[in-house]
Amino acid sequence: MKNIRYQIILVLFLISLISSIVLSTKTASEICNASNGCEIVYYSQYNSFFGISNAYYGIVIFAFLSIWMISYLINPNKNKKMIINFAVIIGSIIALYFLYIQHFALSAYCRYCLIIDFSMILSLILIFSDFKKDFLNFKNEKNIATGS
């Protein structure tokens, strides 16, 4: 399968979408275990941006990325791939920031947040392996064109 990496990333986007939906529709008492500190994360000042819950941003972003990824898998082109890769890189940076906040600022973890964060980091690993393949193909094409 040529696009297996991107099919896996689609699954990760869908898992993140479901996690975002759970975070936006359930109360802390429904999703958090009192012993793991999830409520600390759920009610922290870092749970929203511009007064909007991060879970709502997650729903919109992961729904868009899932649709975009399906479009890419049906009809691949470089522009779609570039947007997906860019979104994964930015999303991974944000995920690392949220992991930092949970670990160092809050000393508490939200299991659904962790699912989203690690899904983004895993997606980044998958696209970097694709970057390596693209780089090697580009290098080989350049050598062929120059006769080296």
Number of C-alpha atoms within 10 A of each C-alpha: 5 7 12 11 15 21 16 14 24 21 15 21 26 20 17 28 24 18 20 24 17 16 23 17 11 11 12 18 11 10 16 20 13 11 8 13 17 24 19 19 22 22 11 12 10 15 15 15 10 6 8 10 15 17 22 17 15 21 21 14 17 22 17 14 21 21 14 17 23 15 13 19 18 9 9 13 11 9 10 16 17 11 14 20 20 14 16 25 19 14 20 22 16 15 21 16 13 19 20 13 16 22 12 10 12 16 14 19 21 21 17 21 23 17 15 25 22 18 23 26 19 17 24 22 16 18 21 14 12 16 13 11 12 12 12 12 12 12 12 13 12 12 11 10 9 8 7 7
